[in-house]
Amino acid sequence: MRWLVLLLALVAGGCATPAFSAEQVRLTIEGEAVLDAAGLQARAEAELSYTLSFGYVARTGHDPVSCWFARTGEAFEVDTRLWCGPVQVPGTAATTDWVPVPLKQVERSASGLRLEVQPAQVPPQGSRSTPVGKLVRTDGRETSADQGVGEAGPDFLAVLPDDGQVLDAASAMVRDDQLEVHVTGYSSPSVWPTAEGDLRAEHGVALRVLRVRVTRHGEVDSAFGQTPWRGWLPQPPELSLDVPGRRHRLPAERLPDQGSALIVYTVPVAGGPESLVLDTVGAKSLQQRVEVPSGQVVGTAPVVLRRAPGPESISVSTPVAVGTSAGSLEVVRARLGRQRPVSSGGQHELATAGPGMALVELRLVGHGLPSVFGAGQTAALVTVTVPGGQAARQVGARYGGDTFPAAVVFEVPEDVRAVTVAVAAGTVTLPQLGAVAVTGGAGVEVPLDF
């Protein structure tokens, strides 16, 4: 009775299956007849109604959603699964996907195999699932799994390569220390052309298109790949798109590490707020939300994460002498953010800025200095002052195989636009050199007006 009620709901929702032919074909599995194949199709369609109603998949294509057997051999030999569609798994391409529904054997007799429908195996967001070969129904009709694109229903969301189509200008940004996403275009088209055909929205929903430019700092920033790590490794952030009534996670594997992509999705015709959501997970988790296409920040967000993280390279130097060797310490990159990896007892951990503060990481390269493992001794001599002359607190460093650390990390006010870096005088004990004096010269300004 339960599946019958669900099937009626499926039909009412536009997912009806055309009436079966009075002449049924003989479907087989391993040569044995499949008993009540039409009933299996109907029960699988009832199961699929759950995935549609909860937004796990969306209607798409030109045909009503229904369940099919997949031919695996001669005549009507079929797979031990039904394939239900055409649908679209949110986060995949704009073309059709199919949801497999396993069949469990419950009885074998001289008449054939009696099977039972199992729960639908809905692919994870961003993952496609498609049968191999022709799809067939009990009335002998056949169709291909690849049906291109058609009408997009509720909860449709496709992540597509950027093909350069013109969109209205938009400006929104959300970032943390590993991922930066800018919205650069937005559109509400009645039809969207794709390589596989024109995409339209079905009745009751409307199309939206976002162009996003992605920079995955965690993939190119060597700091986040440091080992060994204390506790959990830095977790990749999670990007989502919120639309009225639904949150769609945007699969990282569908977005470029560096470059642009298009997000094509549907929303109710009544409209409502749309926003990008960035979840920084793991240690000191954080959620940020920004409306699209306006770029308005929803709620509160650290001021430093509304600024750019900084250029990939700079070059400012301050003089320094280690014993009889006089040289310089060059800042080759300044990174501004909320979290940075630092060394801790031979391992690495994530430092996080306090409320109203930011972390500035200065990458360092020594010139004309002894090549010894002295970073653990000299790190404390590197100083940073903010405008007004106040000393910034050093929260950590990352050591390398040289006299000074590979990077030093300081906590500064989140709206700071420049800092001054210098080397304080002191005596350190270095391998092979013993106790040596370290002296510095005038500090040098590092611009942070990003």
Buried (B, 14 or more C-beta within 10 A) or exposed (E): EEBEEBBEBBBEBBBBBEEBEEEBBEBBBEEBBBBBBBEBBBBBBBBBBBBBBEBBBBBBBEBBBBBBBBBBEEEBBBBBBBBBBBBBBBBBBBBBBBBBBBBEEEEEEEEBBBBEBBEBEBBEBBBBBBBEBBBBBBBEBEBEBEBBBBBBBBBBBBBBEBEEBEBEEBEBBBBBBBBBBBBBBBBEBEEBEBEBBEBBBBEEBBBBBBBBBBBBBBBEBEBBBBEEBEEEBBBBBBBBBBBEEBEBBBBBEBBBEEEBBBBBBBBBEEEEBBBBBBBBBBBEEBEBBBBBBBBEBBEEBBBBBBBEBBEEEBEBBBBBBBBEBEBBBBBBBBBBBBBBBBBBEEEBBBBBBEEEBBBBBBBBBBEEBBEBBBBEBBBBBBBBBBEEEEEBEBBBBBBBEBBBBBBBBBBBBBEBEEBBBBBEEBEBEBEEBEEBEBBBBEBBEBEBEE
